[in-house]
Amino acid sequence: MNVNTVPAPMPLPGEDQARADLYALLASLLLRAPDAGLLDALSTADPILSAGMDPALEQAWEALSLASGVMDPDAVQEEFDALFVAIGTPPVNPYGSRYLSGFMNDTPLAELRGALARFGIRRMRGVGEFEDHLGALCETMRVLITGAPGIARQPVGQQEAFFGAHIAPWYARCLDDIAGAEGANYYRLVARLAGAFLDIEAQAFAVEAAARD
């Protein structure tokens, strides 16, 4: 009897799984306020041990974990709404087009959609945020690392190219705006964690690119 089988994907290396997990967490925190369950999980999470090589990420993680243990979920929701969902123009619009061209839903979003289409990624129905939202881009990076049904894992070179084109040019300015916004309390720490992690990604991709040259 002939049986057609599809080989199971190999497990991700530990470093890539950790990267994917951090991208997933940042996507969640940037797209919606954390509920009580996530706050509790963050407050009891193991520390990130950098072995002295990257104290910024380790310290940012510790600060967010400590804050998660004392923050009221309703207060975090109110803060999120005030920063990102205010009536009219919210204090922070974390969209790539806004930072790259000065306008929402502009050419950078069209270019991003073309890149996503080449990976087989498209916006799900019912999703309110556009694809160039920083949280959505973090989720895209997670998918490029781990793969998803119908979407292949991408090699580091493809991850690097996507990050360099669609995240690197503007993430720091966006996170500075989040951290400096009036009323940013918990989200100042989210921005600090995101900045520390994305800085590491940018540096690692630069090293990878230099090694290929």
Summary of the structure (lengths in Angstrom):
residues: 213
radius of gyration: 18.0
end to end distance: 50.1
largest distance: 67.8
contacts: 588
relative contact order: 0.14
helix: 62%
strand: 2%
